[in-house]
Amino acid sequence: MRLLQKKFSKYNTPQVAIENGLYAYYHRFESGQDTEVLLNGKKVLMFGSNSYLGLTNHPEIIKAAKAALDKYGTGASGSRLMNGNLDLHEKLESELARFVNKPSATVFSTGFQVNVGTIPSLVGRNDLIVIDDKSHASIIEGCRIAYAKALKFKHNNMESLEKILQKTDKTKTTLIVTDGIFSMEGDIVHLDKICNLADKYSASILVDDAHALGVIGEKGSGTASYFKVTEKTDLIMGTFSKSFASLGGFVAGDFETINFIKHNARSLLFSAGIPPASAATVLKALEIIKKEPERIHKLWENTKYAAKCLLQENFSIGKSITPIIPVFIGEDVKTYQYGTMLLKHGIYVNPVVHPGVEKGKAILRFSLMATHTKEQIEMAIEQLIKCRNIIEPNY
């Protein structure tokens, strides 16, 4: 056995969890992501998806993806810088820029790659990155590989942020990076207040709108639109794997900055362009979001109803005000027990433990889709109550 294999030969955490019936990951789904999915031959209600608008099975989107396959084939076959740049990619960039009301945008192969490429390309050794301490892993990774120093401020705490900004050198670039909607907590960043601080201390702002696009803002155009601070928000990034029913990501901003990113972000330069079907999917999703505003309205009806029901049953959901509703359980093992038991009763949710959340603050990540019915929501919460009666009889 070589040293590499020997190093990991004793890693058996997943196997121990499987033996104890508590393994909660890599489930093998046998159908598309809808409100009801097929898992091991059994129909299960899905409350763990990021398909907020329920577009992954929309017939018009499937038709558009098939048409792109017929015209362009299955892949771009190279980086966009070299041979993999399609007219479809550039059309998508124009539509995305228009959607978030920015002059320019560029498309990456994944949302994760947007942050790990964009952040390091924008800041140098003498610059500073300031991030929320609940930032997504892709933001943290982007900071880790950047040459600039990175500091964290307390979650959504403007006093904490200002204390850091007060010490910054205004002659150097300071980049504030934050999620728009936080992927585990389900709360919304105080972007309006961050913009005021950025103006005061000559900082720039990058907002990760992965979970905000299609959810908040005018016609689902994100956090900056929601707070009416689009002009003050320098860069807006997003992913295609949530509301846009595809795979990929983008960043939008002024022409000069996007032009620089397009020619310097390594995760863009050295990755193949997204497949034509993926680009066509997002283009059609954008079209549907504009012409079917009732989807966003229904998403919020479901969100408010689910939150009300959970609170009535004395479940703790923290400060969530979005379709991401964390049900706080606390202990890791107990959280896995809930997830496993719920699944046996036909309800899929995501158990999330450290490092996804703070130690001792494990959650069931309960997420809503526009296509959920009221009856499905009620059924899920009914099963959650039954599980609590078994796992925590003295609750």
Protein Blocks (a to p, Z undefined) as FASTA:
>chain_A
ZZklmmmmmgcklmmmmmnopacghiacfbdcdfbdceehiacddfkbfblnopmmgmkl
mmmmmmmmmmnojbeoiafklmmccfklmmmmmmmmmmnopabdcddfbfklmmmmmmmm
mpcfklccdddfkbcfklmmmmmmpmbdcddddehiaklmmmmmmmpcfkbccdddddfb
dcklopacdfklmmmmmmmnopacdddfklmgokgceehiajklmnopmmmmmbacddfk
lmnopacddddddfklmmmmmmmpmklmmcccddfklmmmmmmmmmmmmmmmmlmmmmmm
mmmmmmmmmmmnopaehjafbfbdcddfbpaklmmmmmmmmmmnopacdddddfkbcehi
accdddddfkbcfklmmmmmmmmmmmmmmmmmmZZ
